[in-house]
Amino acid sequence: MLRPTNQIVVIFGASGDLTYRKLLPALFDLYCQSALPDSFIILGVARSSMSHAAFCDKMKEGIEHFSNLVKKNESLIEPFLSRVDYLSIDTAGKTEYFKLKEKLLSIDKVYNTGGNYLFYLATPPSMYETIAQNLHAVDLHQEEAGKYFRRIIVEKPFGYDLASAVDLNKKLHLVFSEHQIYRIDHYLGKETVQNILVFRFSNGLFEPIWNRNFIHHVEITAAETLGVGSRGRYYEQAGAIRDMLQNHLMHLLALIAMEPPVLFEAQSLQNEMVKVLQALRPLDKESIENNIIRGQYTGARTNRGFLAAYREEKDVAPDSTTETFVAMKVFIDNWRWADVPFYIRTGKRLPSQLTEVIIHLKATPQALFKGQCTGPSCNKIILRIQPEEGIGMQFGLKSPGSGYNVKQVQMDFKYSELANTYIPSAYERLLLDAMHGDPALYIRSDAVEATWKFIDPLLKHIQTNKDFKLYGYPSCTWGPEEANQLIPEGWSEYPAYCSIEEEPKFTVLG
Ligand SMILES: NC(=O)c1ccc[n+]([C@@H]2O[C@H](COP(=O)([O-])OP(=O)(O)OC[C@H]3O[C@@H](n4cnc5c(N)ncnc54)[C@H](OP(=O)(O)O)[C@@H]3O)[C@@H](O)[C@H]2O)c1
């Protein structure tokens, strides 16, 4: 494996949850695979006063709990931690950055890291602009082509709406050039998401039928069984639209619908993704009211015990109108997809934990076996993003015996059946790409703005139309009944079933 250039990875917000659960475990897993540079330092930066030893102890605990490879590599924890350092500064204070610069220069001298710095913003989004400006103030943003690089990874959420995303792009561009900015959406780091590209563009079998002539409709679903848990404060501000729809699901949609890129490199890939996002049919009042359903989970007795309502969760207002579920029908107005409905849904406290894309193919032109398949035809292609990562295909076969009855069968591929294959976590893949300077799986500024531009009318509609309903759905059902009515009967893989022990009570909450 080609290792990245020697460098320092500087994580802002290093005392937080993301560093503990995801970033350090992912970096450790890369270390176990000898994928990190010959020489590197991971420098955690935060306000919390913590000794180097205390920080390392905390990171060790995180690695022990969350690394994928630690069980077979416990002996590597200490050597890895010898490359981890911590600096406590007030990240909001400009003058503090002289300390950071000094620290980086001294690491460069000892570890031969050559002035190559990868900054990771794992702080609340309100700090992104300040940190960029402060890095600028001490000239830590400036790279020199061919000599040393400066890159910055920006966590989600990137903006709160179109105006704030445009503004953040502007502010970051005052300091960094676009090629230095890596906007992360960890969905794009998932193997199965990247596999969409390989599946589509390496097989003569699928791409010729991947269009409006053969595809009837597409379902994209990201369902979570868990509720909001301890993230009530964050979620109250975000809701399902900002937390899932604007980023993960829009990017998934772009990968499903994009044209083949001319080359397999960042610029071409991103160009094609952006074209899809720009071709989304804009949301107006009528389409919002007819094609979008918002919901919020309510309490229910289920086979998982009694599950409380969203409004009863910690840090959630008792009259909250934040949606925990959203379903929508959208169209992509281009030659490939004109008039093909894409049904997107995401929610918390649904009956299953899954993310998948189902491509429903049109029926054969001569309806010899009409009515014998569920949905428009017997043929479906199922891309399972998580869990049970894999691909399924459904088709009709003759049912043995007399007559010509159709039996629907499924052909399944599961990643877990690939012997001895380690599937890297999304953060491993994305961190390594940024260390290599490959932005292909990061989000370009125009893509971020295109998704917000699409979503913005919906956010404004919710804000200004108090009669735009928020439906209650009992925990462990597939969302509000109205969401099931968005998609014609028989077209969906997800029946309106539930695993609750009482007759579900669907309500209107706002
Ligand atoms: N956790 C996840 O799984 C996850 C997933 C996707 C995206 N993200 C994003 O990643 C970022 C970090 O998330 P997190 O869960 O790690 O958050 P967190 O646990 O709250 O940690 C953020 C860290 O930033 C520092 N911080 C907090 N407020 C600050 C302020 N006003 N000024 C300067 N520093 C401040 C804190 O350290 P000090 O007080 O020590 O400075 C804190 O430890 C967020 O933008 C989040 O949306 C997180």
Ligand as a Chemical Component Dictionary entry (heavy atoms), coordinates in Angstrom:
data_LIG
# 
_chem_comp.id                   LIG 
_chem_comp.type                 NON-POLYMER 
_chem_comp.pdbx_formal_charge   0 
_chem_comp.three_letter_code    LIG 
# 
loop_
_chem_comp_atom.comp_id 
_chem_comp_atom.atom_id 
_chem_comp_atom.alt_atom_id 
_chem_comp_atom.type_symbol 
_chem_comp_atom.charge 
_chem_comp_atom.model_Cartn_x 
_chem_comp_atom.model_Cartn_y 
_chem_comp_atom.model_Cartn_z 
_chem_comp_atom.pdbx_ordinal 
LIG N1  N1  N 0  -19.944 12.360 17.266 1  
LIG C1  C1  C 0  -20.290 11.882 16.088 2  
LIG O1  O1  O 0  -20.517 10.678 15.908 3  
LIG C2  C2  C 0  -20.389 12.814 14.900 4  
LIG C3  C3  C 0  -20.817 12.292 13.672 5  
LIG C4  C4  C 0  -20.872 13.139 12.557 6  
LIG C5  C5  C 0  -20.502 14.457 12.694 7  
LIG N2  N2  N 1  -20.094 14.940 13.896 8  
LIG C6  C6  C 0  -19.692 16.341 13.983 9  
LIG O2  O2  O 0  -18.386 16.429 14.510 10 
LIG C7  C7  C 0  -18.257 17.592 15.312 11 
LIG C8  C8  C 0  -17.813 17.172 16.688 12 
LIG O3  O3  O 0  -18.782 16.316 17.239 13 
LIG P1  P1  P 0  -18.634 15.647 18.656 14 
LIG O4  O4  O 0  -19.740 14.681 18.758 15 
LIG O5  O5  O -1 -17.259 15.182 18.879 16 
LIG O6  O6  O 0  -18.937 16.887 19.599 17 
LIG P2  P2  P 0  -18.505 17.064 21.117 18 
LIG O7  O7  O 0  -18.458 15.763 21.808 19 
LIG O8  O8  O 0  -19.362 18.151 21.652 20 
LIG O9  O9  O 0  -17.008 17.558 21.007 21 
LIG C9  C9  C 0  -16.615 18.731 20.395 22 
LIG C10 C10 C 0  -15.400 19.270 21.078 23 
LIG O10 O10 O 0  -15.230 20.591 20.604 24 
LIG C11 C11 C 0  -14.853 21.400 21.676 25 
LIG N3  N3  N 0  -15.779 22.544 21.808 26 
LIG C12 C12 C 0  -17.048 22.519 22.210 27 
LIG N4  N4  N 0  -17.581 23.757 22.223 28 
LIG C13 C13 C 0  -16.627 24.557 21.822 29 
LIG C14 C14 C 0  -16.552 25.953 21.656 30 
LIG N5  N5  N 0  -17.597 26.743 21.842 31 
LIG N6  N6  N 0  -15.405 26.468 21.278 32 
LIG C15 C15 C 0  -14.358 25.660 21.055 33 
LIG N7  N7  N 0  -14.364 24.345 21.186 34 
LIG C16 C16 C 0  -15.490 23.792 21.565 35 
LIG C17 C17 C 0  -14.983 20.665 22.959 36 
LIG O11 O11 O 0  -13.709 20.512 23.515 37 
LIG P3  P3  P 0  -13.158 21.571 24.576 38 
LIG O12 O12 O 0  -14.304 22.048 25.417 39 
LIG O13 O13 O 0  -12.162 20.779 25.337 40 
LIG O14 O14 O 0  -12.557 22.643 23.759 41 
LIG C18 C18 C 0  -15.546 19.329 22.570 42 
LIG O15 O15 O 0  -14.853 18.265 23.161 43 
LIG C19 C19 C 0  -19.618 18.270 15.291 44 
LIG O16 O16 O 0  -19.636 19.262 14.306 45 
LIG C20 C20 C 0  -20.566 17.145 14.915 46 
LIG O17 O17 O 0  -21.709 17.631 14.263 47 
LIG C21 C21 C 0  -20.028 14.142 15.001 48 
# 
loop_
_chem_comp_bond.comp_id 
_chem_comp_bond.atom_id_1 
_chem_comp_bond.atom_id_2 
_chem_comp_bond.value_order 
_chem_comp_bond.pdbx_ordinal 
LIG N1  C1  SING 1  
LIG C1  O1  DOUB 2  
LIG C1  C2  SING 3  
LIG C2  C3  SING 4  
LIG C2  C21 DOUB 5  
LIG C3  C4  DOUB 6  
LIG C4  C5  SING 7  
LIG C5  N2  DOUB 8  
LIG N2  C6  SING 9  
LIG N2  C21 SING 10 
LIG C6  O2  SING 11 
LIG C6  C20 SING 12 
LIG O2  C7  SING 13 
LIG C7  C8  SING 14 
LIG C7  C19 SING 15 
LIG C8  O3  SING 16 
LIG O3  P1  SING 17 
LIG P1  O4  DOUB 18 
LIG P1  O5  SING 19 
LIG P1  O6  SING 20 
LIG O6  P2  SING 21 
LIG P2  O7  DOUB 22 
LIG P2  O8  SING 23 
LIG P2  O9  SING 24 
LIG O9  C9  SING 25 
LIG C9  C10 SING 26 
LIG C10 O10 SING 27 
LIG C10 C18 SING 28 
LIG O10 C11 SING 29 
LIG C11 N3  SING 30 
LIG C11 C17 SING 31 
LIG N3  C12 SING 32 
LIG N3  C16 SING 33 
LIG C12 N4  DOUB 34 
LIG N4  C13 SING 35 
LIG C13 C14 SING 36 
LIG C13 C16 DOUB 37 
LIG C14 N5  SING 38 
LIG C14 N6  DOUB 39 
LIG N6  C15 SING 40 
LIG C15 N7  DOUB 41 
LIG N7  C16 SING 42 
LIG C17 O11 SING 43 
LIG C17 C18 SING 44 
LIG O11 P3  SING 45 
LIG P3  O12 DOUB 46 
LIG P3  O13 SING 47 
LIG P3  O14 SING 48 
LIG C18 O15 SING 49 
LIG C19 O16 SING 50 
LIG C19 C20 SING 51 
LIG C20 O17 SING 52 
# 
